[in-house]
Amino acid sequence: MSKINEIFKNTSWLLISQIITSIFGFVWIVLLARYLGVSDFGIMNFAISFTSIMSIFIDLGINTYITRDLSRSPELSQKYIGNAIPLKIFLSILSFIATLVILLIMDYNLLSIQVVLLFAIQTIFLSMGWLFNGVFQAFSKMKYQAIGIIINSSLILSGTLLLTYFNLGLIAVALSYMVGSIITLIYLYNNIKNKIVIPKIQIDLDFWKKSIKQAIPFGITGIFTTIYFMIDTVMISFMVGNTAVGIYSSAYKIITVFTTIYTVYTYVVFPLMSKLYKDSEDLLKISYEKSIKYLIMIMLPFAIGITIYSQDIITLIYGKSYIFAGDVLKILIWNVLFIMINGASTSLLNSSNSEVAVTKINGLACLVNVVLNLFLIYYLSYIGASIATIITGVIIFILMTYIILKNKYKPDKSLIYGIVKICVSGLILAIILLILNLSMWIALPVAIIIYLIGIYLTKSLDSTDKAVIKEIIGK
């Protein structure tokens, strides 16, 4: 039981950092959306999506592979880190050149090219930082990763405040992101050197070959997953234009605030699950079941509330010029549920050496997503992209559930009963909010009370859940 509690107790630093980052990110996104306008805000988000796709070729799954292996064999840290640094530098150079060539071939305007290239440089520094973060995760030293996240978000927020005050323009936005990633990387490197091991550059070509071969399943999964998350923005830019990207991205940015929960979960649970696979298969199964239950319990009321008040939320945050993003938001918010459930399933399968199955599932889902986007964006613009995203999430959920139900980690029926109870509480909440038709600010405290009462009346928390909660809060 203590190891299961570790999942939650070890999240404190990361949770704090992600809450701070979400608040800071919320502020700077609102400022930038209002400052840049729909079109330039669309260019910025196109650049972020484009370079995020580029980042997977810098990584090739190496970060995830190293995190898993160092979780099991921490004594190999010098060899892994020493070889990974020059390997990622080499891959970064190739990816940057490829990015420039693609932009020139696609004949983008000069401003778009400049912004994308600056974000590409930022992505290179970020990718190296993700390598160090993976090492911190493997050694259960997420404190330094968390502080790095706070440093990065603080610098971007500070840069945003300055550039909007002095009216410095879109290029300055990209520069502020880049500077934040550079300073954060310096901090992470110093703590790797002082707290883990002093990196000594090594170029062991046999080790490179072996690492890439072992990391490829993770890398291919990363390619498919990133395309699934980012290709819609790029395709909207190609097929509709920057204004449509601005509308779609404004809703998507709100979604990323809620994926904070999933991000924290992944950082902590993947290395822990990798250890449990080696030490205790029963605890691995329990950690998966509890993760699914708690993630759904946390996210469901947000999904319901945002669906009902999507237009009010968009107008409050971005202003009336982004009003059409409300329809996007009420669709995309439900995909967060599938992101969380599928993320838990991915961690289980990857930690238990079933990464090939994950790769196949994400490959199929990626193909379906691209095809759906081609069709739905053509006819429905950003609404079509939203529909394609959630359909893809459902497909991944079905396929991963099918795989898990066939193996020894098949969840007990108690998990299904627990999820049903949580859904009943959510249904009660939705019905009452629709009947009362309250204003958004009044509905917020009312919704919290109704949902908690529903959780209590349906007995959604069993004795094990209560024990975990007591352990976390120290009672």
Contacts in CASP RR format, 6 or more apart in sequence:
PFRMAT RR
TARGET T0000
AUTHOR 0000-0000-0000
METHOD contacts of the structure
MODEL  1
MSKINEIFKNTSWLLISQIITSIFGFVWIVLLARYLGVSDFGIMNFAISF
TSIMSIFIDLGINTYITRDLSRSPELSQKYIGNAIPLKIFLSILSFIATL
VILLIMDYNLLSIQVVLLFAIQTIFLSMGWLFNGVFQAFSKMKYQAIGII
INSSLILSGTLLLTYFNLGLIAVALSYMVGSIITLIYLYNNIKNKIVIPK
IQIDLDFWKKSIKQAIPFGITGIFTTIYFMIDTVMISFMVGNTAVGIYSS
AYKIITVFTTIYTVYTYVVFPLMSKLYKDSEDLLKISYEKSIKYLIMIML
PFAIGITIYSQDIITLIYGKSYIFAGDVLKILIWNVLFIMINGASTSLLN
SSNSEVAVTKINGLACLVNVVLNLFLIYYLSYIGASIATIITGVIIFILM
TYIILKNKYKPDKSLIYGIVKICVSGLILAIILLILNLSMWIALPVAIII
YLIGIYLTKSLDSTDKAVIKEIIGK
1 467 0 8 1.000
3 272 0 8 1.000
3 276 0 8 1.000
3 280 0 8 1.000
3 283 0 8 1.000
3 287 0 8 1.000
4 283 0 8 1.000
4 286 0 8 1.000
4 287 0 8 1.000
4 290 0 8 1.000
4 468 0 8 1.000
5 468 0 8 1.000
5 471 0 8 1.000
5 472 0 8 1.000
6 272 0 8 1.000
7 268 0 8 1.000
7 269 0 8 1.000
7 272 0 8 1.000
7 287 0 8 1.000
7 290 0 8 1.000
7 291 0 8 1.000
8 468 0 8 1.000
8 471 0 8 1.000
8 472 0 8 1.000
9 471 0 8 1.000
9 472 0 8 1.000
10 140 0 8 1.000
10 142 0 8 1.000
10 268 0 8 1.000
10 272 0 8 1.000
11 142 0 8 1.000
11 264 0 8 1.000
11 265 0 8 1.000
11 268 0 8 1.000
13 142 0 8 1.000
13 143 0 8 1.000
13 145 0 8 1.000
13 146 0 8 1.000
13 147 0 8 1.000
14 142 0 8 1.000
14 145 0 8 1.000
14 146 0 8 1.000
14 149 0 8 1.000
14 264 0 8 1.000
14 267 0 8 1.000
14 268 0 8 1.000
15 264 0 8 1.000
16 146 0 8 1.000
17 145 0 8 1.000
17 146 0 8 1.000
17 147 0 8 1.000
17 148 0 8 1.000
17 149 0 8 1.000
17 150 0 8 1.000
18 149 0 8 1.000
18 260 0 8 1.000
18 261 0 8 1.000
18 263 0 8 1.000
18 264 0 8 1.000
19 260 0 8 1.000
20 149 0 8 1.000
20 150 0 8 1.000
20 153 0 8 1.000
21 149 0 8 1.000
21 150 0 8 1.000
21 152 0 8 1.000
21 153 0 8 1.000
21 260 0 8 1.000
22 257 0 8 1.000
22 260 0 8 1.000
24 153 0 8 1.000
24 154 0 8 1.000
24 156 0 8 1.000
24 157 0 8 1.000
25 153 0 8 1.000
25 156 0 8 1.000
25 157 0 8 1.000
25 257 0 8 1.000
26 257 0 8 1.000
26 317 0 8 1.000
27 157 0 8 1.000
27 160 0 8 1.000
28 156 0 8 1.000
28 157 0 8 1.000
28 160 0 8 1.000
28 161 0 8 1.000
29 253 0 8 1.000
30 317 0 8 1.000
30 318 0 8 1.000
31 160 0 8 1.000
31 161 0 8 1.000
31 164 0 8 1.000
32 41 0 8 1.000
32 44 0 8 1.000
32 160 0 8 1.000
32 164 0 8 1.000
32 173 0 8 1.000
33 41 0 8 1.000
33 246 0 8 1.000
33 250 0 8 1.000
33 253 0 8 1.000
33 317 0 8 1.000
33 318 0 8 1.000
33 322 0 8 1.000
34 318 0 8 1.000
34 319 0 8 1.000
35 164 0 8 1.000
36 42 0 8 1.000
36 44 0 8 1.000
36 169 0 8 1.000
36 170 0 8 1.000
36 173 0 8 1.000
37 321 0 8 1.000
38 242 0 8 1.000
38 243 0 8 1.000
38 246 0 8 1.000
38 247 0 8 1.000
38 321 0 8 1.000
38 322 0 8 1.000
39 242 0 8 1.000
39 243 0 8 1.000
39 246 0 8 1.000
40 169 0 8 1.000
40 170 0 8 1.000
40 242 0 8 1.000
41 246 0 8 1.000
41 249 0 8 1.000
41 250 0 8 1.000
42 237 0 8 1.000
42 242 0 8 1.000
42 243 0 8 1.000
42 245 0 8 1.000
42 246 0 8 1.000
42 249 0 8 1.000
43 111 0 8 1.000
43 112 0 8 1.000
43 115 0 8 1.000
43 170 0 8 1.000
43 242 0 8 1.000
43 245 0 8 1.000
44 115 0 8 1.000
44 170 0 8 1.000
44 173 0 8 1.000
44 174 0 8 1.000
45 233 0 8 1.000
45 245 0 8 1.000
45 246 0 8 1.000
45 249 0 8 1.000
45 252 0 8 1.000
45 253 0 8 1.000
46 112 0 8 1.000
46 116 0 8 1.000
46 233 0 8 1.000
46 234 0 8 1.000
46 237 0 8 1.000
46 242 0 8 1.000
46 245 0 8 1.000
47 112 0 8 1.000
47 115 0 8 1.000
47 116 0 8 1.000
47 118 0 8 1.000
47 119 0 8 1.000
47 174 0 8 1.000
48 119 0 8 1.000
48 233 0 8 1.000
49 230 0 8 1.000
49 231 0 8 1.000
49 233 0 8 1.000
49 234 0 8 1.000
50 99 0 8 1.000
50 116 0 8 1.000
50 119 0 8 1.000
50 230 0 8 1.000
50 234 0 8 1.000
51 99 0 8 1.000
51 116 0 8 1.000
51 119 0 8 1.000
51 120 0 8 1.000
51 122 0 8 1.000
51 123 0 8 1.000
52 123 0 8 1.000
52 226 0 8 1.000
52 229 0 8 1.000
52 230 0 8 1.000
53 226 0 8 1.000
53 227 0 8 1.000
53 230 0 8 1.000
53 231 0 8 1.000
53 234 0 8 1.000
54 95 0 8 1.000
54 96 0 8 1.000
54 98 0 8 1.000
54 99 0 8 1.000
54 120 0 8 1.000
54 123 0 8 1.000
55 95 0 8 1.000
55 123 0 8 1.000
55 126 0 8 1.000
55 127 0 8 1.000
55 226 0 8 1.000
56 219 0 8 1.000
56 222 0 8 1.000
56 223 0 8 1.000
56 226 0 8 1.000
57 91 0 8 1.000
57 94 0 8 1.000
57 95 0 8 1.000
57 98 0 8 1.000
57 223 0 8 1.000
58 88 0 8 1.000
58 91 0 8 1.000
58 92 0 8 1.000
58 95 0 8 1.000
58 123 0 8 1.000
58 124 0 8 1.000
58 127 0 8 1.000
59 88 0 8 1.000
59 91 0 8 1.000
59 127 0 8 1.000
59 130 0 8 1.000
59 219 0 8 1.000
59 222 0 8 1.000
60 91 0 8 1.000
60 212 0 8 1.000
60 215 0 8 1.000
60 216 0 8 1.000
60 219 0 8 1.000
61 215 0 8 1.000
61 216 0 8 1.000
61 218 0 8 1.000
61 219 0 8 1.000
61 221 0 8 1.000
61 222 0 8 1.000
62 84 0 8 1.000
62 87 0 8 1.000
62 88 0 8 1.000
62 131 0 8 1.000
62 211 0 8 1.000
62 212 0 8 1.000
62 215 0 8 1.000
62 218 0 8 1.000
62 219 0 8 1.000
63 127 0 8 1.000
63 130 0 8 1.000
63 131 0 8 1.000
63 133 0 8 1.000
63 134 0 8 1.000
64 215 0 8 1.000
64 218 0 8 1.000
64 219 0 8 1.000
64 270 0 8 1.000
64 350 0 8 1.000
65 211 0 8 1.000
65 214 0 8 1.000
65 215 0 8 1.000
65 218 0 8 1.000
66 80 0 8 1.000
66 81 0 8 1.000
66 84 0 8 1.000
66 131 0 8 1.000
66 134 0 8 1.000
66 135 0 8 1.000
66 138 0 8 1.000
66 211 0 8 1.000
67 134 0 8 1.000
67 135 0 8 1.000
67 137 0 8 1.000
67 138 0 8 1.000
67 270 0 8 1.000
67 271 0 8 1.000
67 274 0 8 1.000
68 138 0 8 1.000
68 270 0 8 1.000
68 271 0 8 1.000
68 274 0 8 1.000
68 350 0 8 1.000
68 351 0 8 1.000
69 76 0 8 1.000
69 80 0 8 1.000
69 138 0 8 1.000
70 76 0 8 1.000
70 77 0 8 1.000
70 80 0 8 1.000
70 134 0 8 1.000
70 135 0 8 1.000
70 138 0 8 1.000
70 139 0 8 1.000
71 137 0 8 1.000
71 138 0 8 1.000
71 271 0 8 1.000
71 272 0 8 1.000
71 274 0 8 1.000
71 275 0 8 1.000
72 274 0 8 1.000
72 275 0 8 1.000
72 278 0 8 1.000
74 138 0 8 1.000
74 139 0 8 1.000
77 135 0 8 1.000
77 138 0 8 1.000
77 139 0 8 1.000
77 196 0 8 1.000
77 197 0 8 1.000
78 197 0 8 1.000
78 199 0 8 1.000
78 200 0 8 1.000
79 202 0 8 1.000
79 204 0 8 1.000
79 207 0 8 1.000
80 135 0 8 1.000
80 211 0 8 1.000
81 131 0 8 1.000
81 135 0 8 1.000
81 192 0 8 1.000
81 196 0 8 1.000
81 197 0 8 1.000
81 199 0 8 1.000
82 199 0 8 1.000
82 200 0 8 1.000
82 201 0 8 1.000
82 202 0 8 1.000
83 202 0 8 1.000
83 203 0 8 1.000
83 204 0 8 1.000
83 207 0 8 1.000
83 208 0 8 1.000
83 211 0 8 1.000
84 131 0 8 1.000
84 211 0 8 1.000
85 128 0 8 1.000
85 131 0 8 1.000
85 199 0 8 1.000
85 201 0 8 1.000
86 201 0 8 1.000
86 202 0 8 1.000
86 203 0 8 1.000
87 208 0 8 1.000
87 211 0 8 1.000
87 212 0 8 1.000
88 127 0 8 1.000
88 128 0 8 1.000
88 131 0 8 1.000
89 128 0 8 1.000
92 124 0 8 1.000
92 127 0 8 1.000
92 128 0 8 1.000
95 120 0 8 1.000
95 124 0 8 1.000
96 117 0 8 1.000
96 120 0 8 1.000
96 121 0 8 1.000
96 124 0 8 1.000
99 116 0 8 1.000
99 117 0 8 1.000
99 120 0 8 1.000
100 113 0 8 1.000
100 117 0 8 1.000
103 112 0 8 1.000
103 113 0 8 1.000
103 116 0 8 1.000
103 117 0 8 1.000
104 113 0 8 1.000
108 116 0 8 1.000
111 170 0 8 1.000
111 171 0 8 1.000
114 171 0 8 1.000
114 174 0 8 1.000
115 170 0 8 1.000
115 171 0 8 1.000
115 173 0 8 1.000
115 174 0 8 1.000
118 171 0 8 1.000
118 174 0 8 1.000
118 175 0 8 1.000
118 177 0 8 1.000
118 178 0 8 1.000
119 174 0 8 1.000
119 177 0 8 1.000
119 178 0 8 1.000
121 178 0 8 1.000
122 174 0 8 1.000
122 177 0 8 1.000
122 178 0 8 1.000
122 180 0 8 1.000
122 181 0 8 1.000
123 181 0 8 1.000
125 178 0 8 1.000
125 181 0 8 1.000
125 182 0 8 1.000
125 184 0 8 1.000
125 185 0 8 1.000
126 181 0 8 1.000
126 185 0 8 1.000
128 185 0 8 1.000
129 184 0 8 1.000
129 185 0 8 1.000
129 188 0 8 1.000
132 145 0 8 1.000
132 185 0 8 1.000
132 188 0 8 1.000
132 189 0 8 1.000
132 191 0 8 1.000
132 192 0 8 1.000
133 145 0 8 1.000
133 188 0 8 1.000
133 267 0 8 1.000
134 145 0 8 1.000
135 192 0 8 1.000
135 196 0 8 1.000
136 142 0 8 1.000
136 143 0 8 1.000
136 144 0 8 1.000
136 145 0 8 1.000
136 188 0 8 1.000
136 191 0 8 1.000
136 192 0 8 1.000
136 196 0 8 1.000
137 145 0 8 1.000
137 267 0 8 1.000
137 268 0 8 1.000
137 270 0 8 1.000
137 271 0 8 1.000
138 271 0 8 1.000
139 196 0 8 1.000
140 271 0 8 1.000
141 195 0 8 1.000
141 196 0 8 1.000
142 267 0 8 1.000
142 268 0 8 1.000
144 188 0 8 1.000
144 191 0 8 1.000
144 195 0 8 1.000
145 188 0 8 1.000
145 267 0 8 1.000
147 187 0 8 1.000
148 184 0 8 1.000
148 187 0 8 1.000
148 188 0 8 1.000
149 184 0 8 1.000
151 180 0 8 1.000
151 183 0 8 1.000
151 184 0 8 1.000
151 187 0 8 1.000
152 180 0 8 1.000
152 181 0 8 1.000
152 183 0 8 1.000
152 184 0 8 1.000
155 176 0 8 1.000
155 179 0 8 1.000
155 180 0 8 1.000
155 183 0 8 1.000
155 184 0 8 1.000
156 176 0 8 1.000
156 177 0 8 1.000
156 180 0 8 1.000
158 176 0 8 1.000
159 172 0 8 1.000
159 176 0 8 1.000
159 179 0 8 1.000
160 173 0 8 1.000
160 176 0 8 1.000
162 168 0 8 1.000
162 176 0 8 1.000
163 169 0 8 1.000
163 172 0 8 1.000
163 173 0 8 1.000
163 176 0 8 1.000
189 199 0 8 1.000
192 199 0 8 1.000
193 199 0 8 1.000
217 355 0 8 1.000
217 356 0 8 1.000
217 358 0 8 1.000
217 359 0 8 1.000
218 350 0 8 1.000
218 355 0 8 1.000
218 359 0 8 1.000
219 359 0 8 1.000
220 359 0 8 1.000
220 362 0 8 1.000
220 363 0 8 1.000
221 346 0 8 1.000
221 355 0 8 1.000
221 358 0 8 1.000
221 359 0 8 1.000
221 362 0 8 1.000
221 363 0 8 1.000
222 362 0 8 1.000
223 366 0 8 1.000
224 359 0 8 1.000
224 362 0 8 1.000
224 363 0 8 1.000
224 365 0 8 1.000
224 366 0 8 1.000
225 362 0 8 1.000
225 366 0 8 1.000
227 366 0 8 1.000
227 369 0 8 1.000
227 370 0 8 1.000
228 362 0 8 1.000
228 365 0 8 1.000
228 366 0 8 1.000
228 369 0 8 1.000
228 389 0 8 1.000
228 392 0 8 1.000
231 369 0 8 1.000
231 370 0 8 1.000
231 373 0 8 1.000
232 248 0 8 1.000
232 369 0 8 1.000
232 373 0 8 1.000
232 377 0 8 1.000
232 385 0 8 1.000
232 388 0 8 1.000
232 389 0 8 1.000
233 245 0 8 1.000
233 248 0 8 1.000
233 249 0 8 1.000
233 252 0 8 1.000
233 385 0 8 1.000
235 370 0 8 1.000
235 373 0 8 1.000
235 374 0 8 1.000
235 377 0 8 1.000
235 385 0 8 1.000
236 244 0 8 1.000
236 245 0 8 1.000
236 248 0 8 1.000
236 377 0 8 1.000
236 381 0 8 1.000
236 382 0 8 1.000
236 385 0 8 1.000
237 245 0 8 1.000
239 377 0 8 1.000
239 378 0 8 1.000
240 377 0 8 1.000
240 381 0 8 1.000
240 382 0 8 1.000
244 381 0 8 1.000
244 382 0 8 1.000
246 322 0 8 1.000
247 322 0 8 1.000
247 324 0 8 1.000
247 325 0 8 1.000
247 328 0 8 1.000
247 382 0 8 1.000
248 325 0 8 1.000
248 328 0 8 1.000
248 382 0 8 1.000
248 385 0 8 1.000
248 386 0 8 1.000
250 314 0 8 1.000
250 317 0 8 1.000
250 318 0 8 1.000
250 322 0 8 1.000
250 325 0 8 1.000
251 314 0 8 1.000
251 325 0 8 1.000
251 326 0 8 1.000
251 328 0 8 1.000
251 329 0 8 1.000
251 332 0 8 1.000
251 386 0 8 1.000
252 328 0 8 1.000
252 332 0 8 1.000
254 306 0 8 1.000
254 313 0 8 1.000
254 314 0 8 1.000
254 317 0 8 1.000
254 329 0 8 1.000
254 333 0 8 1.000
255 329 0 8 1.000
255 332 0 8 1.000
255 333 0 8 1.000
255 335 0 8 1.000
255 336 0 8 1.000
258 299 0 8 1.000
258 302 0 8 1.000
258 333 0 8 1.000
258 336 0 8 1.000
259 336 0 8 1.000
259 339 0 8 1.000
261 295 0 8 1.000
261 298 0 8 1.000
261 299 0 8 1.000
261 340 0 8 1.000
262 295 0 8 1.000
262 336 0 8 1.000
262 339 0 8 1.000
262 340 0 8 1.000
262 343 0 8 1.000
265 291 0 8 1.000
265 295 0 8 1.000
265 340 0 8 1.000
265 343 0 8 1.000
265 344 0 8 1.000
265 347 0 8 1.000
266 343 0 8 1.000
266 347 0 8 1.000
269 287 0 8 1.000
269 291 0 8 1.000
269 344 0 8 1.000
269 347 0 8 1.000
270 347 0 8 1.000
270 350 0 8 1.000
270 351 0 8 1.000
272 287 0 8 1.000
273 284 0 8 1.000
273 287 0 8 1.000
273 288 0 8 1.000
273 347 0 8 1.000
273 348 0 8 1.000
273 351 0 8 1.000
273 352 0 8 1.000
274 351 0 8 1.000
276 283 0 8 1.000
276 284 0 8 1.000
276 287 0 8 1.000
276 351 0 8 1.000
277 284 0 8 1.000
277 351 0 8 1.000
277 352 0 8 1.000
277 353 0 8 1.000
281 408 0 8 1.000
281 409 0 8 1.000
284 348 0 8 1.000
284 351 0 8 1.000
284 352 0 8 1.000
284 409 0 8 1.000
285 408 0 8 1.000
285 409 0 8 1.000
285 411 0 8 1.000
288 344 0 8 1.000
288 345 0 8 1.000
288 347 0 8 1.000
288 348 0 8 1.000
288 409 0 8 1.000
288 411 0 8 1.000
289 411 0 8 1.000
289 412 0 8 1.000
289 414 0 8 1.000
289 415 0 8 1.000
290 464 0 8 1.000
290 465 0 8 1.000
290 468 0 8 1.000
291 344 0 8 1.000
291 347 0 8 1.000
292 341 0 8 1.000
292 344 0 8 1.000
292 411 0 8 1.000
292 415 0 8 1.000
292 419 0 8 1.000
293 415 0 8 1.000
293 418 0 8 1.000
293 419 0 8 1.000
293 422 0 8 1.000
293 465 0 8 1.000
295 340 0 8 1.000
295 341 0 8 1.000
295 344 0 8 1.000
296 337 0 8 1.000
296 340 0 8 1.000
296 341 0 8 1.000
296 419 0 8 1.000
296 422 0 8 1.000
297 422 0 8 1.000
297 455 0 8 1.000
297 460 0 8 1.000
299 336 0 8 1.000
299 337 0 8 1.000
299 340 0 8 1.000
300 337 0 8 1.000
300 422 0 8 1.000
300 423 0 8 1.000
300 425 0 8 1.000
300 426 0 8 1.000
301 426 0 8 1.000
301 429 0 8 1.000
301 447 0 8 1.000
301 448 0 8 1.000
301 451 0 8 1.000
302 333 0 8 1.000
302 336 0 8 1.000
303 333 0 8 1.000
303 334 0 8 1.000
303 336 0 8 1.000
303 337 0 8 1.000
304 426 0 8 1.000
304 429 0 8 1.000
304 430 0 8 1.000
304 433 0 8 1.000
304 447 0 8 1.000
305 429 0 8 1.000
305 430 0 8 1.000
305 433 0 8 1.000
305 443 0 8 1.000
305 447 0 8 1.000
306 313 0 8 1.000
306 329 0 8 1.000
306 330 0 8 1.000
306 333 0 8 1.000
307 330 0 8 1.000
307 333 0 8 1.000
307 334 0 8 1.000
308 430 0 8 1.000
308 433 0 8 1.000
308 434 0 8 1.000
308 443 0 8 1.000
309 440 0 8 1.000
309 443 0 8 1.000
310 326 0 8 1.000
310 327 0 8 1.000
310 329 0 8 1.000
310 330 0 8 1.000
310 333 0 8 1.000
311 323 0 8 1.000
311 326 0 8 1.000
312 440 0 8 1.000
313 326 0 8 1.000
313 329 0 8 1.000
313 440 0 8 1.000
314 322 0 8 1.000
314 323 0 8 1.000
314 325 0 8 1.000
314 326 0 8 1.000
314 329 0 8 1.000
315 322 0 8 1.000
315 323 0 8 1.000
316 440 0 8 1.000
318 325 0 8 1.000
324 382 0 8 1.000
327 383 0 8 1.000
327 386 0 8 1.000
328 382 0 8 1.000
328 383 0 8 1.000
328 386 0 8 1.000
331 383 0 8 1.000
331 386 0 8 1.000
331 387 0 8 1.000
331 389 0 8 1.000
331 390 0 8 1.000
332 386 0 8 1.000
332 389 0 8 1.000
332 390 0 8 1.000
334 390 0 8 1.000
335 389 0 8 1.000
335 390 0 8 1.000
335 393 0 8 1.000
338 390 0 8 1.000
338 393 0 8 1.000
338 394 0 8 1.000
338 396 0 8 1.000
338 397 0 8 1.000
339 393 0 8 1.000
341 397 0 8 1.000
342 393 0 8 1.000
342 396 0 8 1.000
342 397 0 8 1.000
342 400 0 8 1.000
345 397 0 8 1.000
345 400 0 8 1.000
345 401 0 8 1.000
345 404 0 8 1.000
346 358 0 8 1.000
346 400 0 8 1.000
348 404 0 8 1.000
348 409 0 8 1.000
349 355 0 8 1.000
349 357 0 8 1.000
349 358 0 8 1.000
349 400 0 8 1.000
349 403 0 8 1.000
349 404 0 8 1.000
350 358 0 8 1.000
352 409 0 8 1.000
354 403 0 8 1.000
354 407 0 8 1.000
357 403 0 8 1.000
358 400 0 8 1.000
361 396 0 8 1.000
361 399 0 8 1.000
361 400 0 8 1.000
361 403 0 8 1.000
362 396 0 8 1.000
364 395 0 8 1.000
364 399 0 8 1.000
365 392 0 8 1.000
365 393 0 8 1.000
365 395 0 8 1.000
365 396 0 8 1.000
365 399 0 8 1.000
368 391 0 8 1.000
368 392 0 8 1.000
368 395 0 8 1.000
369 388 0 8 1.000
369 389 0 8 1.000
369 392 0 8 1.000
372 387 0 8 1.000
372 388 0 8 1.000
372 391 0 8 1.000
372 392 0 8 1.000
373 384 0 8 1.000
373 385 0 8 1.000
373 388 0 8 1.000
376 383 0 8 1.000
376 384 0 8 1.000
376 385 0 8 1.000
376 387 0 8 1.000
376 388 0 8 1.000
377 384 0 8 1.000
377 385 0 8 1.000
377 388 0 8 1.000
380 387 0 8 1.000
404 410 0 8 1.000
404 411 0 8 1.000
414 462 0 8 1.000
418 460 0 8 1.000
418 462 0 8 1.000
421 455 0 8 1.000
421 458 0 8 1.000
421 459 0 8 1.000
421 460 0 8 1.000
422 455 0 8 1.000
422 458 0 8 1.000
422 460 0 8 1.000
424 454 0 8 1.000
424 458 0 8 1.000
425 451 0 8 1.000
425 454 0 8 1.000
425 455 0 8 1.000
425 457 0 8 1.000
425 458 0 8 1.000
425 460 0 8 1.000
426 451 0 8 1.000
426 454 0 8 1.000
428 450 0 8 1.000
428 454 0 8 1.000
429 447 0 8 1.000
429 450 0 8 1.000
429 451 0 8 1.000
429 454 0 8 1.000
432 446 0 8 1.000
432 450 0 8 1.000
433 443 0 8 1.000
433 446 0 8 1.000
433 447 0 8 1.000
433 450 0 8 1.000
436 443 0 8 1.000
436 446 0 8 1.000
438 446 0 8 1.000
454 460 0 8 1.000
455 461 0 8 1.000
461 469 0 8 1.000
END
